[in-house]
């Protein structure tokens, strides 16, 4: 019988800019992932599980892993709409609790606001300049 381990969120980062012209969602993911790992006192080599929906720029778990130079044992690309990240956090907690992963990295990055694009609608959010929030 395996022993269950507790999982915890130990590092987070929210990208500081809402309007970031010239910055790709992939760059936002990478910068945020680096800051979250630093916040947790971890480094890239500690990551053995990657969770990413691949909804932006069509680069999912494998693509983001390659971009970040990671070689994870586990990649999860669950995509069920707006609650994908809640599903992925639950999957990561389960994998950690059962000993199938030690450090899971969940990534997200979007340029929807900079692009004045409403996520999920495929259209622009309106006319004029993007709002600061």
N, CA, C and O atoms as CSV, one atom per row, in Angstrom:
chain,resi,resn,atom,element,x,y,z
A,1,UNK,N,N,0.840,-1.184,0.000
A,1,UNK,CA,C,0.000,0.000,0.000
A,1,UNK,C,C,0.884,1.246,0.000
A,1,UNK,O,O,1.781,1.377,0.833
A,2,UNK,N,N,0.629,2.153,-0.931
A,2,UNK,CA,C,1.440,3.366,-1.006
A,2,UNK,C,C,0.955,4.399,0.007
A,2,UNK,O,O,-0.214,4.420,0.392
A,3,UNK,N,N,1.867,5.235,0.417
A,3,UNK,CA,C,1.549,6.270,1.386
A,3,UNK,C,C,1.182,7.553,0.649
A,3,UNK,O,O,1.899,7.974,-0.259
A,4,UNK,N,N,0.073,8.174,1.031
A,4,UNK,CA,C,-0.352,9.421,0.392
A,4,UNK,C,C,0.468,10.588,0.927
A,4,UNK,O,O,0.777,10.654,2.117
A,5,UNK,N,N,0.809,11.499,0.036
A,5,UNK,CA,C,1.542,12.698,0.420
A,5,UNK,C,C,0.642,13.907,0.217
A,5,UNK,O,O,-0.219,13.910,-0.663
A,6,UNK,N,N,0.840,14.907,1.014
A,6,UNK,CA,C,0.080,16.144,0.857
A,6,UNK,C,C,0.675,16.969,-0.284
A,6,UNK,O,O,1.894,17.035,-0.449
A,7,UNK,N,N,-0.183,17.580,-1.047
A,7,UNK,CA,C,0.251,18.485,-2.113
A,7,UNK,C,C,-0.077,19.912,-1.681
A,7,UNK,O,O,-1.069,20.147,-0.991
A,8,UNK,N,N,0.756,20.851,-2.088
A,8,UNK,CA,C,0.531,22.254,-1.741
A,8,UNK,C,C,0.976,23.142,-2.893
A,8,UNK,O,O,1.908,22.813,-3.627
A,9,UNK,N,N,0.303,24.259,-3.037
A,9,UNK,CA,C,0.745,25.274,-3.987
A,9,UNK,C,C,1.792,26.101,-3.249
A,9,UNK,O,O,1.484,26.757,-2.254
A,10,UNK,N,N,3.034,26.066,-3.741
A,10,UNK,CA,C,4.125,26.712,-3.009
A,10,UNK,C,C,4.746,27.890,-3.745
A,10,UNK,O,O,5.580,28.594,-3.175
A,11,UNK,N,N,4.367,28.119,-4.975
A,11,UNK,CA,C,4.899,29.255,-5.718
A,11,UNK,C,C,3.884,29.743,-6.730
A,11,UNK,O,O,3.264,28.947,-7.435
A,12,UNK,N,N,3.717,31.049,-6.799
A,12,UNK,CA,C,2.776,31.628,-7.761
A,12,UNK,C,C,3.388,32.890,-8.368
A,12,UNK,O,O,4.307,33.486,-7.807
A,13,UNK,N,N,2.865,33.277,-9.507
A,13,UNK,CA,C,3.246,34.559,-10.096
A,13,UNK,C,C,2.137,35.007,-11.031
A,13,UNK,O,O,1.620,34.224,-11.828
A,14,UNK,N,N,1.784,36.272,-10.920
A,14,UNK,CA,C,0.839,36.881,-11.848
A,14,UNK,C,C,1.607,37.892,-12.688
A,14,UNK,O,O,2.247,38.799,-12.155
A,15,UNK,N,N,1.538,37.730,-13.991
A,15,UNK,CA,C,2.260,38.638,-14.888
A,15,UNK,C,C,1.804,40.067,-14.607
A,15,UNK,O,O,0.600,40.316,-14.548
A,16,UNK,N,N,2.723,41.008,-14.433
A,16,UNK,CA,C,2.355,42.341,-13.956
A,16,UNK,C,C,1.642,43.236,-14.968
A,16,UNK,O,O,0.996,44.207,-14.574
A,17,UNK,N,N,1.745,42.934,-16.260
A,17,UNK,CA,C,1.147,43.810,-17.265
A,17,UNK,C,C,-0.145,43.232,-17.816
A,17,UNK,O,O,-0.226,42.038,-18.102
A,18,UNK,N,N,-1.152,44.077,-17.964
A,18,UNK,CA,C,-2.393,43.656,-18.610
A,18,UNK,C,C,-2.322,43.945,-20.105
A,18,UNK,O,O,-2.893,43.215,-20.914
A,19,UNK,N,N,-1.629,44.996,-20.457
A,19,UNK,CA,C,-1.419,45.346,-21.857
A,19,UNK,C,C,0.078,45.212,-22.100
A,19,UNK,O,O,0.878,45.972,-21.553
A,20,UNK,N,N,0.447,44.241,-22.923
A,20,UNK,CA,C,1.864,43.941,-23.158
A,20,UNK,C,C,2.119,43.786,-24.654
A,20,UNK,O,O,2.322,42.672,-25.136
A,21,UNK,N,N,2.111,44.891,-25.387
A,21,UNK,CA,C,2.342,44.795,-26.825
A,21,UNK,C,C,3.724,44.215,-27.123
A,21,UNK,O,O,4.710,44.553,-26.468
A,22,UNK,N,N,3.774,43.344,-28.113
A,22,UNK,CA,C,5.037,42.750,-28.514
A,22,UNK,C,C,5.479,41.571,-27.671
A,22,UNK,O,O,6.551,41.014,-27.905
A,23,UNK,N,N,4.676,41.183,-26.698
A,23,UNK,CA,C,4.998,40.034,-25.846
A,23,UNK,C,C,4.025,38.912,-26.191
A,23,UNK,O,O,2.813,39.127,-26.220
A,24,UNK,N,N,4.547,37.727,-26.451
A,24,UNK,CA,C,3.683,36.592,-26.801
A,24,UNK,C,C,3.179,35.889,-25.547
A,24,UNK,O,O,3.744,36.046,-24.464
A,25,UNK,N,N,2.123,35.120,-25.701
A,25,UNK,CA,C,1.613,34.346,-24.565
A,25,UNK,C,C,2.663,33.347,-24.092
A,25,UNK,O,O,2.734,33.045,-22.901
A,26,UNK,N,N,3.467,32.841,-24.995
A,26,UNK,CA,C,4.538,31.915,-24.622
A,26,UNK,C,C,5.576,32.618,-23.741
A,26,UNK,O,O,6.061,32.039,-22.769
A,27,UNK,N,N,5.911,33.854,-24.079
A,27,UNK,CA,C,6.848,34.620,-23.257
A,27,UNK,C,C,6.258,34.910,-21.879
A,27,UNK,O,O,6.972,34.878,-20.877
A,28,UNK,N,N,4.962,35.190,-21.827
A,28,UNK,CA,C,4.295,35.429,-20.546
A,28,UNK,C,C,4.324,34.161,-19.702
A,28,UNK,O,O,4.603,34.220,-18.504
A,29,UNK,N,N,4.035,33.008,-20.320
A,29,UNK,CA,C,4.088,31.732,-19.597
A,29,UNK,C,C,5.474,31.486,-19.024
A,29,UNK,O,O,5.612,31.131,-17.854
A,30,UNK,N,N,6.503,31.675,-19.846
A,30,UNK,CA,C,7.877,31.403,-19.416
A,30,UNK,C,C,8.291,32.327,-18.275
A,30,UNK,O,O,8.871,31.872,-17.289
A,31,UNK,N,N,7.999,33.613,-18.403
A,31,UNK,CA,C,8.366,34.569,-17.354
A,31,UNK,C,C,7.633,34.259,-16.057
A,31,UNK,O,O,8.220,34.310,-14.977
A,32,UNK,N,N,6.350,33.938,-16.167
A,32,UNK,CA,C,5.558,33.633,-14.979
A,32,UNK,C,C,5.998,32.330,-14.330
A,32,UNK,O,O,6.041,32.229,-13.104
A,33,UNK,N,N,6.324,31.335,-15.144
A,33,UNK,CA,C,6.796,30.054,-14.604
A,33,UNK,C,C,8.108,30.244,-13.853
A,33,UNK,O,O,8.284,29.694,-12.766
A,34,UNK,N,N,9.030,31.019,-14.422
A,34,UNK,CA,C,10.318,31.268,-13.764
A,34,UNK,C,C,10.119,31.962,-12.422
A,34,UNK,O,O,10.758,31.600,-11.434
A,35,UNK,N,N,9.241,32.951,-12.383
A,35,UNK,CA,C,8.980,33.682,-11.134
A,35,UNK,C,C,8.276,32.796,-10.109
A,35,UNK,O,O,8.574,32.880,-8.918
A,36,UNK,N,N,7.349,31.951,-10.552
A,36,UNK,CA,C,6.652,31.050,-9.624
A,36,UNK,C,C,7.619,30.044,-9.015
A,36,UNK,O,O,7.559,29.767,-7.817
A,37,UNK,N,N,8.511,29.497,-9.836
A,37,UNK,CA,C,9.510,28.561,-9.310
A,37,UNK,C,C,10.429,29.262,-8.320
A,37,UNK,O,O,10.755,28.703,-7.273
A,38,UNK,N,N,10.846,30.470,-8.639
A,38,UNK,CA,C,11.690,31.240,-7.731
A,38,UNK,C,C,10.959,31.516,-6.419
A,38,UNK,O,O,11.546,31.421,-5.341
A,39,UNK,N,N,9.678,31.859,-6.518
A,39,UNK,CA,C,8.853,32.112,-5.337
A,39,UNK,C,C,8.807,30.888,-4.426
A,39,UNK,O,O,8.737,31.013,-3.204
A,40,UNK,N,N,8.846,29.712,-5.032
A,40,UNK,CA,C,8.780,28.457,-4.275
A,40,UNK,C,C,10.156,27.974,-3.820
A,40,UNK,O,O,10.259,26.996,-3.079
A,41,UNK,N,N,11.206,28.656,-4.260
A,41,UNK,CA,C,12.551,28.195,-3.926
A,41,UNK,C,C,12.960,26.973,-4.727
A,41,UNK,O,O,13.793,26.180,-4.289
A,42,UNK,N,N,12.365,26.826,-5.909
A,42,UNK,CA,C,12.645,25.685,-6.784
A,42,UNK,C,C,13.320,26.173,-8.057
A,42,UNK,O,O,13.396,27.375,-8.309
A,43,UNK,N,N,13.812,25.227,-8.860
A,43,UNK,CA,C,14.379,25.584,-10.155
A,43,UNK,C,C,13.822,24.648,-11.224
A,43,UNK,O,O,13.081,23.713,-10.922
A,44,UNK,N,N,14.188,24.910,-12.466
A,44,UNK,CA,C,13.654,24.151,-13.602
A,44,UNK,C,C,13.897,22.651,-13.446
A,44,UNK,O,O,13.041,21.846,-13.811
A,45,UNK,N,N,15.058,22.269,-12.906
A,45,UNK,CA,C,15.397,20.848,-12.785
A,45,UNK,C,C,14.498,20.115,-11.794
A,45,UNK,O,O,14.416,18.887,-11.832
A,46,UNK,N,N,13.824,20.844,-10.910
A,46,UNK,CA,C,12.930,20.215,-9.936
A,46,UNK,C,C,11.611,19.767,-10.559
A,46,UNK,O,O,10.942,18.886,-10.017
A,47,UNK,N,N,11.234,20.354,-11.674
A,47,UNK,CA,C,9.923,20.105,-12.290
A,47,UNK,C,C,9.899,18.738,-12.967
A,47,UNK,O,O,10.717,18.453,-13.842
A,48,UNK,N,N,8.950,17.892,-12.554
A,48,UNK,CA,C,8.800,16.590,-13.214
A,48,UNK,C,C,7.397,16.379,-13.780
A,48,UNK,O,O,7.087,15.304,-14.294
A,49,UNK,N,N,6.546,17.411,-13.687
A,49,UNK,CA,C,5.202,17.332,-14.262
A,49,UNK,C,C,4.816,18.714,-14.789
A,49,UNK,O,O,5.003,19.719,-14.102
A,50,UNK,N,N,4.278,18.763,-16.005
A,50,UNK,CA,C,3.872,20.028,-16.626
A,50,UNK,C,C,2.404,19.937,-17.017
A,50,UNK,O,O,1.956,18.952,-17.604
A,51,UNK,N,N,1.672,20.987,-16.677
A,51,UNK,CA,C,0.244,21.080,-16.980
A,51,UNK,C,C,0.015,22.357,-17.775
A,51,UNK,O,O,0.337,23.449,-17.307
A,52,UNK,N,N,-0.542,22.224,-18.976
A,52,UNK,CA,C,-0.787,23.368,-19.842
A,52,UNK,C,C,-1.870,22.979,-20.846
A,52,UNK,O,O,-1.798,21.911,-21.453
A,53,UNK,N,N,-2.865,23.833,-21.024
A,53,UNK,CA,C,-3.965,23.499,-21.934
A,53,UNK,C,C,-3.593,23.644,-23.396
A,53,UNK,O,O,-4.215,23.020,-24.256
A,54,UNK,N,N,-2.596,24.450,-23.693
A,54,UNK,CA,C,-2.220,24.661,-25.085
A,54,UNK,C,C,-3.210,25.506,-25.847
A,54,UNK,O,O,-3.224,25.482,-27.078
A,55,UNK,N,N,-4.041,26.255,-25.140
A,55,UNK,CA,C,-5.079,27.034,-25.806
A,55,UNK,C,C,-4.562,28.302,-26.460
A,55,UNK,O,O,-5.255,28.884,-27.294
A,56,UNK,N,N,-3.369,28.743,-26.106
A,56,UNK,CA,C,-2.828,29.965,-26.685
A,56,UNK,C,C,-1.617,29.618,-27.532
A,56,UNK,O,O,-0.689,28.965,-27.053
A,57,UNK,N,N,-1.617,30.038,-28.756
A,57,UNK,CA,C,-0.570,29.770,-29.742
A,57,UNK,C,C,-0.462,28.278,-30.036
A,57,UNK,O,O,0.540,27.838,-30.601
A,58,UNK,N,N,-1.453,27.503,-29.671
A,58,UNK,CA,C,-1.489,26.061,-29.933
A,58,UNK,C,C,-0.217,25.344,-29.481
A,58,UNK,O,O,0.245,24.413,-30.141
A,59,UNK,N,N,0.334,25.772,-28.375
A,59,UNK,CA,C,1.509,25.112,-27.808
A,59,UNK,C,C,1.095,24.548,-26.461
A,59,UNK,O,O,0.884,25.293,-25.504
A,60,UNK,N,N,0.982,23.241,-26.391
A,60,UNK,CA,C,0.557,22.587,-25.166
A,60,UNK,C,C,1.721,22.171,-24.297
A,60,UNK,O,O,2.806,22.748,-24.368
A,61,UNK,N,N,1.486,21.171,-23.481
A,61,UNK,CA,C,2.462,20.713,-22.507
A,61,UNK,C,C,3.805,20.328,-23.081
A,61,UNK,O,O,4.841,20.660,-22.505
A,62,UNK,N,N,3.809,19.629,-24.211
A,62,UNK,CA,C,5.076,19.223,-24.815
A,62,UNK,C,C,5.828,20.436,-25.352
A,62,UNK,O,O,7.035,20.566,-25.144
A,63,UNK,N,N,5.119,21.319,-26.040
A,63,UNK,CA,C,5.752,22.514,-26.593
A,63,UNK,C,C,6.305,23.436,-25.521
A,63,UNK,O,O,7.425,23.931,-25.648
A,64,UNK,N,N,5.533,23.672,-24.465
A,64,UNK,CA,C,6.019,24.547,-23.392
A,64,UNK,C,C,7.175,23.881,-22.658
A,64,UNK,O,O,8.102,24.562,-22.222
A,65,UNK,N,N,7.132,22.558,-22.516
A,65,UNK,CA,C,8.245,21.837,-21.877
A,65,UNK,C,C,9.528,22.022,-22.675
A,65,UNK,O,O,10.586,22.292,-22.107
A,66,UNK,N,N,9.431,21.876,-23.989
A,66,UNK,CA,C,10.605,22.062,-24.844
A,66,UNK,C,C,11.101,23.506,-24.783
A,66,UNK,O,O,12.305,23.749,-24.704
A,67,UNK,N,N,10.181,24.454,-24.821
A,67,UNK,CA,C,10.543,25.871,-24.776
A,67,UNK,C,C,11.291,26.208,-23.490
A,67,UNK,O,O,12.233,27.001,-23.502
A,68,UNK,N,N,10.866,25.599,-22.375
A,68,UNK,CA,C,11.484,25.871,-21.076
A,68,UNK,C,C,12.685,24.972,-20.792
A,68,UNK,O,O,13.348,25.126,-19.767
A,69,UNK,N,N,12.964,24.041,-21.693
A,69,UNK,CA,C,14.091,23.129,-21.497
A,69,UNK,C,C,13.817,22.044,-20.472
A,69,UNK,O,O,14.745,21.523,-19.853
A,70,UNK,N,N,12.546,21.699,-20.287
A,70,UNK,CA,C,12.155,20.694,-19.295
A,70,UNK,C,C,12.018,19.321,-19.935
A,70,UNK,O,O,11.721,19.202,-21.124
A,71,UNK,N,N,12.235,18.296,-19.137
A,71,UNK,CA,C,12.013,16.914,-19.566
A,71,UNK,C,C,11.153,16.229,-18.504
A,71,UNK,O,O,11.639,15.377,-17.760
A,72,UNK,N,N,9.869,16.607,-18.436
A,72,UNK,CA,C,9.010,16.072,-17.383
A,72,UNK,C,C,8.648,14.607,-17.614
A,72,UNK,O,O,8.642,14.123,-18.746
A,73,UNK,N,N,8.353,13.925,-16.533
A,73,UNK,CA,C,7.872,12.549,-16.611
A,73,UNK,C,C,6.385,12.518,-16.943
A,73,UNK,O,O,5.871,11.509,-17.426
A,74,UNK,N,N,5.697,13.625,-16.681
A,74,UNK,CA,C,4.253,13.679,-16.854
A,74,UNK,C,C,3.872,15.003,-17.512
A,74,UNK,O,O,4.338,16.064,-17.099
A,75,UNK,N,N,3.020,14.935,-18.541
A,75,UNK,CA,C,2.473,16.127,-19.191
A,75,UNK,C,C,0.964,15.961,-19.252
A,75,UNK,O,O,0.464,14.925,-19.692
A,76,UNK,N,N,0.237,16.984,-18.810
A,76,UNK,CA,C,-1.228,16.953,-18.811
A,76,UNK,C,C,-1.721,18.160,-19.592
A,76,UNK,O,O,-1.371,19.297,-19.273
A,77,UNK,N,N,-2.534,17.917,-20.615
A,77,UNK,CA,C,-3.073,18.999,-21.442
A,77,UNK,C,C,-4.598,19.060,-21.374
A,77,UNK,O,O,-5.251,19.453,-22.341
A,78,UNK,N,N,-5.159,18.674,-20.237
A,78,UNK,CA,C,-6.606,18.719,-20.065
A,78,UNK,C,C,-7.127,20.108,-20.411
A,78,UNK,O,O,-6.638,21.111,-19.892
A,79,UNK,N,N,-8.120,20.158,-21.287
A,79,UNK,CA,C,-8.711,21.428,-21.693
A,79,UNK,C,C,-10.225,21.270,-21.712
A,79,UNK,O,O,-10.791,20.643,-22.608
A,80,UNK,N,N,-10.864,21.851,-20.709
A,80,UNK,CA,C,-12.322,21.748,-20.590
A,80,UNK,C,C,-12.962,23.130,-20.466
A,80,UNK,O,O,-14.014,23.285,-19.845
A,81,UNK,N,N,-12.317,24.128,-21.063
A,81,UNK,CA,C,-12.859,25.476,-20.988
A,81,UNK,C,C,-12.286,26.241,-19.803
A,81,UNK,O,O,-11.161,25.991,-19.371
A,82,UNK,N,N,-13.069,27.167,-19.289
A,82,UNK,CA,C,-12.611,28.060,-18.230
A,82,UNK,C,C,-12.181,27.397,-16.942
A,82,UNK,O,O,-11.448,27.998,-16.156
A,83,UNK,N,N,-12.615,26.177,-16.707
A,83,UNK,CA,C,-12.234,25.490,-15.467
A,83,UNK,C,C,-11.066,24.529,-15.668
A,83,UNK,O,O,-10.783,23.714,-14.791
A,84,UNK,N,N,-10.394,24.611,-16.800
A,84,UNK,CA,C,-9.275,23.701,-17.083
A,84,UNK,C,C,-8.224,23.723,-15.985
A,84,UNK,O,O,-7.692,22.678,-15.612
A,85,UNK,N,N,-7.924,24.905,-15.468
A,85,UNK,CA,C,-6.841,25.022,-14.495
A,85,UNK,C,C,-7.233,24.449,-13.136
A,85,UNK,O,O,-6.369,23.982,-12.395
A,86,UNK,N,N,-8.504,24.476,-12.804
A,86,UNK,CA,C,-8.960,23.808,-11.586
A,86,UNK,C,C,-8.824,22.293,-11.745
A,86,UNK,O,O,-8.406,21.601,-10.817
A,87,UNK,N,N,-9.178,21.786,-12.921
A,87,UNK,CA,C,-8.999,20.358,-13.195
A,87,UNK,C,C,-7.525,19.989,-13.101
A,87,UNK,O,O,-7.164,18.989,-12.481
A,88,UNK,N,N,-6.672,20.810,-13.725
A,88,UNK,CA,C,-5.245,20.503,-13.729
A,88,UNK,C,C,-4.646,20.567,-12.325
A,88,UNK,O,O,-3.802,19.739,-11.983
A,89,UNK,N,N,-5.062,21.524,-11.513
A,89,UNK,CA,C,-4.567,21.598,-10.131
A,89,UNK,C,C,-4.965,20.345,-9.366
A,89,UNK,O,O,-4.182,19.819,-8.574
A,90,UNK,N,N,-6.180,19.867,-9.602
A,90,UNK,CA,C,-6.632,18.629,-8.960
A,90,UNK,C,C,-5.834,17.436,-9.455
A,90,UNK,O,O,-5.436,16.584,-8.660
A,91,UNK,N,N,-5.596,17.365,-10.754
A,91,UNK,CA,C,-4.789,16.267,-11.307
A,91,UNK,C,C,-3.381,16.297,-10.720
A,91,UNK,O,O,-2.841,15.255,-10.350
A,92,UNK,N,N,-2.784,17.488,-10.632
A,92,UNK,CA,C,-1.431,17.619,-10.080
A,92,UNK,C,C,-1.404,17.174,-8.621
A,92,UNK,O,O,-0.498,16.450,-8.208
A,93,UNK,N,N,-2.386,17.603,-7.848
A,93,UNK,CA,C,-2.446,17.204,-6.434
A,93,UNK,C,C,-2.555,15.690,-6.304
A,93,UNK,O,O,-1.932,15.093,-5.426
A,94,UNK,N,N,-3.340,15.074,-7.169
A,94,UNK,CA,C,-3.487,13.615,-7.145
A,94,UNK,C,C,-2.176,12.927,-7.497
A,94,UNK,O,O,-1.788,11.962,-6.839
A,95,UNK,N,N,-1.492,13.409,-8.522
A,95,UNK,CA,C,-0.218,12.799,-8.923
A,95,UNK,C,C,0.841,12.952,-7.829
A,95,UNK,O,O,1.628,12.035,-7.593
A,96,UNK,N,N,0.859,14.098,-7.168
A,96,UNK,CA,C,1.809,14.306,-6.068
A,96,UNK,C,C,1.434,13.430,-4.878
A,96,UNK,O,O,2.303,12.807,-4.267
A,97,UNK,N,N,0.153,13.379,-4.551
A,97,UNK,CA,C,-0.302,12.580,-3.409
A,97,UNK,C,C,-0.006,11.098,-3.584
A,97,UNK,O,O,0.244,10.391,-2.608
A,98,UNK,N,N,-0.034,10.632,-4.816
A,98,UNK,CA,C,0.210,9.206,-5.069
A,98,UNK,C,C,1.666,8.906,-5.418
A,98,UNK,O,O,2.008,7.763,-5.721
A,99,UNK,N,N,2.522,9.921,-5.377
A,99,UNK,CA,C,3.943,9.712,-5.623
A,99,UNK,C,C,4.337,9.625,-7.086
A,99,UNK,O,O,5.467,9.247,-7.395
A,100,UNK,N,N,3.428,9.966,-7.993
A,100,UNK,CA,C,3.741,9.906,-9.428
A,100,UNK,C,C,4.416,11.182,-9.922
A,100,UNK,O,O,4.924,11.223,-11.043
A,101,UNK,N,N,4.423,12.219,-9.091
A,101,UNK,CA,C,5.106,13.476,-9.401
A,101,UNK,C,C,5.545,14.110,-8.090
A,101,UNK,O,O,4.963,13.859,-7.035
A,102,UNK,N,N,6.570,14.929,-8.174
A,102,UNK,CA,C,7.043,15.666,-6.997
A,102,UNK,C,C,6.788,17.160,-7.124
A,102,UNK,O,O,6.328,17.799,-6.178
A,103,UNK,N,N,7.087,17.720,-8.299
A,103,UNK,CA,C,6.901,19.151,-8.537
A,103,UNK,C,C,6.154,19.327,-9.852
A,103,UNK,O,O,6.647,18.962,-10.919
A,104,UNK,N,N,4.964,19.890,-9.754
A,104,UNK,CA,C,4.131,20.122,-10.935
A,104,UNK,C,C,4.134,21.614,-11.260
A,104,UNK,O,O,3.981,22.453,-10.372
A,105,UNK,N,N,4.307,21.929,-12.529
A,105,UNK,CA,C,4.278,23.309,-13.002
A,105,UNK,C,C,3.034,23.486,-13.862
A,105,UNK,O,O,2.888,22.834,-14.896
A,106,UNK,N,N,2.133,24.376,-13.429
A,106,UNK,CA,C,0.938,24.702,-14.201
A,106,UNK,C,C,1.183,26.048,-14.865
A,106,UNK,O,O,1.505,27.024,-14.187
A,107,UNK,N,N,1.033,26.109,-16.190
A,107,UNK,CA,C,1.343,27.346,-16.897
A,107,UNK,C,C,0.121,27.937,-17.587
A,107,UNK,O,O,-0.775,27.223,-18.038
A,108,UNK,N,N,0.114,29.269,-17.654
A,108,UNK,CA,C,-0.919,29.996,-18.381
A,108,UNK,C,C,-0.330,31.339,-18.798
A,108,UNK,O,O,0.420,31.961,-18.046
A,109,UNK,N,N,-0.665,31.762,-19.960
A,109,UNK,CA,C,-0.273,33.080,-20.438
A,109,UNK,C,C,-1.203,33.472,-21.565
A,109,UNK,O,O,-1.518,32.655,-22.431
A,110,UNK,N,N,-1.640,34.707,-21.559
A,110,UNK,CA,C,-2.578,35.151,-22.579
A,110,UNK,C,C,-2.287,36.591,-22.988
A,110,UNK,O,O,-1.880,37.416,-22.171
A,111,UNK,N,N,-2.501,36.867,-24.248
A,111,UNK,CA,C,-2.393,38.238,-24.754
A,111,UNK,C,C,-3.767,38.764,-25.166
A,111,UNK,O,O,-3.863,39.739,-25.912
A,112,UNK,N,N,-4.813,38.129,-24.688
A,112,UNK,CA,C,-6.169,38.499,-25.098
A,112,UNK,C,C,-6.471,39.969,-24.822
A,112,UNK,O,O,-7.070,40.648,-25.656
A,113,UNK,N,N,-6.065,40.455,-23.670
A,113,UNK,CA,C,-6.362,41.852,-23.348
A,113,UNK,C,C,-5.574,42.801,-24.252
A,113,UNK,O,O,-6.121,43.785,-24.750
A,114,UNK,N,N,-4.297,42.507,-24.461
A,114,UNK,CA,C,-3.481,43.333,-25.361
A,114,UNK,C,C,-4.051,43.322,-26.773
A,114,UNK,O,O,-4.023,44.333,-27.475
A,115,UNK,N,N,-4.565,42.171,-27.177
A,115,UNK,CA,C,-5.120,42.007,-28.520
A,115,UNK,C,C,-6.562,42.487,-28.627
A,115,UNK,O,O,-7.159,42.451,-29.702
A,116,UNK,N,N,-7.123,42.943,-27.488
A,116,UNK,CA,C,-8.529,43.354,-27.429
A,116,UNK,C,C,-9.438,42.240,-27.939
A,116,UNK,O,O,-10.326,42.463,-28.761
A,117,UNK,N,N,-9.191,41.032,-27.427
A,117,UNK,CA,C,-9.926,39.845,-27.856
A,117,UNK,C,C,-10.577,39.206,-26.633
A,117,UNK,O,O,-9.918,38.979,-25.618
A,118,UNK,N,N,-11.854,38.921,-26.733
A,118,UNK,CA,C,-12.555,38.237,-25.649
A,118,UNK,C,C,-12.308,36.741,-25.779
A,118,UNK,O,O,-12.599,36.143,-26.815
A,119,UNK,N,N,-11.777,36.146,-24.733
A,119,UNK,CA,C,-11.501,34.706,-24.753
A,119,UNK,C,C,-12.825,33.952,-24.800
A,119,UNK,O,O,-13.745,34.239,-24.034
A,120,UNK,N,N,-12.905,33.003,-25.692
A,120,UNK,CA,C,-14.103,32.184,-25.791
A,120,UNK,C,C,-15.106,32.669,-26.814
A,120,UNK,O,O,-16.032,31.939,-27.164
A,121,UNK,N,N,-14.940,33.889,-27.300
A,121,UNK,CA,C,-15.900,34.399,-28.272
A,121,UNK,C,C,-15.311,34.500,-29.667
A,121,UNK,O,O,-16.052,34.517,-30.650
A,122,UNK,N,N,-13.994,34.566,-29.768
A,122,UNK,CA,C,-13.338,34.691,-31.063
A,122,UNK,C,C,-13.416,36.079,-31.648
A,122,UNK,O,O,-12.937,36.303,-32.759
A,123,UNK,N,N,-14.008,37.022,-30.929
A,123,UNK,CA,C,-14.140,38.376,-31.449
A,123,UNK,C,C,-13.443,39.394,-30.582
A,123,UNK,O,O,-12.935,39.070,-29.509
A,124,UNK,N,N,-13.420,40.624,-31.047
A,124,UNK,CA,C,-12.821,41.717,-30.287
A,124,UNK,C,C,-13.731,42.104,-29.136
A,124,UNK,O,O,-14.936,41.856,-29.181
A,125,UNK,N,N,-13.164,42.709,-28.112
A,125,UNK,CA,C,-13.944,43.103,-26.940
A,125,UNK,C,C,-14.673,44.416,-27.152
A,125,UNK,O,O,-15.592,44.736,-26.398
A,126,UNK,N,N,-14.294,45.168,-28.140
A,126,UNK,CA,C,-14.961,46.442,-28.367
A,126,UNK,C,C,-14.086,47.375,-29.163
A,126,UNK,O,O,-13.093,46.964,-29.763
A,127,UNK,N,N,-14.461,48.624,-29.162
A,127,UNK,CA,C,-13.702,49.610,-29.921
A,127,UNK,C,C,-12.833,50.420,-28.972
A,127,UNK,O,O,-13.083,50.462,-27.767
A,128,UNK,N,N,-11.819,51.057,-29.519
A,128,UNK,CA,C,-10.965,51.911,-28.709
A,128,UNK,C,C,-9.798,51.157,-28.111
A,128,UNK,O,O,-9.578,49.979,-28.391
A,129,UNK,N,N,-9.059,51.867,-27.282
A,129,UNK,CA,C,-7.868,51.300,-26.649
A,129,UNK,C,C,-8.251,50.300,-25.566
A,129,UNK,O,O,-9.326,50.400,-24.974
A,130,UNK,N,N,-7.364,49.328,-25.307
A,130,UNK,CA,C,-7.624,48.391,-24.216
A,130,UNK,C,C,-7.696,49.134,-22.888
A,130,UNK,O,O,-6.994,50.126,-22.691
A,131,UNK,N,N,-8.533,48.664,-21.989
A,131,UNK,CA,C,-8.631,49.263,-20.660
A,131,UNK,C,C,-7.464,48.790,-19.806
A,131,UNK,O,O,-6.867,47.757,-20.111
A,132,UNK,N,N,-7.118,49.521,-18.735
A,132,UNK,CA,C,-5.966,49.125,-17.926
A,132,UNK,C,C,-6.223,47.904,-17.050
A,132,UNK,O,O,-5.286,47.420,-16.413
A,133,UNK,N,N,-7.424,47.392,-16.988
A,133,UNK,CA,C,-7.714,46.231,-16.126
A,133,UNK,C,C,-8.348,45.108,-16.889
A,133,UNK,O,O,-8.653,44.064,-16.313
